[in-house]
Amino acid sequence: MRILVFGAGAIGSLFGAKLSLYNDVTLLSRKEHAESIKKNGLILRGKTEGVYHVDAIHTLDHYTGKPDMIIITVKSYDTREAIQEVVNKFGREIRVMSLQNGLDNLEKIEEFIRRDRIFLGLTTEGCIFLKPGEVLHAGTGKTIVGSPEKNEFVHDVMHEFRKAGFDTEISQDIIGDMWKKAIINACINPLTAIFEIKNGELKREILFDIVKDICMESVDVARASGLDIEFEEMIEEVRNVIESTSENLSSMLQSIRRKKKTEIDSINGYICKVGKKYGKDVKMNSLLTDLVKIREVFT
Ligand SMILES: NC(=O)c1ccc[n+]([C@@H]2O[C@H](COP(=O)([O-])OP(=O)(O)OC[C@H]3O[C@@H](n4cnc5c(N)ncnc54)[C@H](OP(=O)(O)O)[C@@H]3O)[C@@H](O)[C@H]2O)c1
């Protein structure tokens, strides 16, 4: 398969490198990263060790032909701009898979591309961008792929991901799964970013009480928008993720520490947007969104 990874930073570089073993892969990244990869190969450390000689470019002007699929791995605040570039180059018939976190990527992509050409991927693989040319594969995880509209191509994607070594399944309800992952992130990420604490600190009663309130409010919003998500099941999942990632720094905290923008608008901010549409109380998510934005300013 011809695959273009748009926005190869941490996660895009990992997927692109491993997919390149059996596919014709090009990474589109920032200039320094692309130049280092062209010169020395892409170096993966940690759970995957090796040097991957994968094609890398820093502008779509350098891409010839048309890929079978584009995997979008920019942060969600860059999705609209990325899709605009994709459509300008390849037209609206191109297949696109968002392998991102956040709830608003699908609607941003849909502004330009028909729903039956869009795929969604969710992964708990964990990566950190170390420096241009080098990425740390910090933790292995599970990946699910799906399509908002029935589409057999998702099977091809699953096979390629599996061949590349990713533990991958097809989701029968990718939108529901996207919401579940976002609710977990909504419960964990802002608090860890605001207080600069490891995920495991959220087990303390005083913090876990807040986690429960965020979870309850977020589930209420998800249900109002038609999703079949139960609070008891969700809070158990949140508890399990806090336990299994107790030593980790959330991605939002990492962004704050690197003085980078966070994906708060696509997670808690988006839950607020949907909640308001259905007349739901979104006090918790709204406050967290504001507090994280304040942290972005004062880092
Ligand atoms: N890292 C993980 O372990 C992980 C796991 C699961 C899901 N995710 C999700 O995957 C998405 C990406 O996360 P990440 O950690 O891989 O982020 P990242 O390291 O910041 O990677 C995104 C890269 O895309 C680049 N980029 C943005 N616009 C571009 C453009 N027009 N042309 C070329 N490059 C462009 C960014 O450059 P600049 O920084 O210079 O803008 C950055 O290097 C997020 O939604 C995240 O939540 C990440």
The ligand as an ORCA input file, in Angstrom:
! r2SCAN-3c Opt
* xyz 0 1
  N       2.511     10.507     21.185
  C       1.730      9.523     21.571
  O       2.144      8.620     22.306
  C       0.294      9.446     21.104
  C      -0.434      8.274     21.354
  C      -1.751      8.189     20.897
  C      -2.331      9.245     20.219
  N      -1.592     10.375     20.014
  C      -2.260     11.464     19.289
  O      -1.645     11.583     18.014
  C      -1.633     12.950     17.586
  C      -0.188     13.365     17.359
  O       0.516     13.280     18.592
  P       2.108     13.311     18.664
  O       2.463     13.110     20.089
  O       2.696     12.437     17.635
  O       2.357     14.841     18.284
  P       3.686     15.519     17.692
  O       4.894     14.782     18.166
  O       3.570     16.969     17.991
  O       3.564     15.237     16.122
  C       2.863     16.041     15.214
  C       3.879     16.611     14.256
  O       3.227     17.157     13.119
  C       3.946     18.337     12.771
  N       3.123     19.143     11.877
  C       2.030     19.887     12.157
  N       1.553     20.462     11.042
  C       2.385     20.087     10.035
  C       2.430     20.375      8.641
  N       1.505     21.157      8.049
  N       3.430     19.830      7.897
  C       4.360     19.040      8.476
  N       4.367     18.725      9.793
  C       3.386     19.245     10.562
  C       4.235     18.971     14.117
  O       5.218     19.969     14.041
  P       5.159     21.219     15.104
  O       5.232     20.617     16.475
  O       6.352     22.021     14.712
  O       3.864     21.911     14.859
  C       4.711     17.734     14.873
  O       6.067     17.484     14.615
  C      -2.323     13.733     18.717
  O      -3.699     13.873     18.444
  C      -2.118     12.842     19.935
  O      -3.090     13.055     20.944
  C      -0.296     10.499     20.421
*
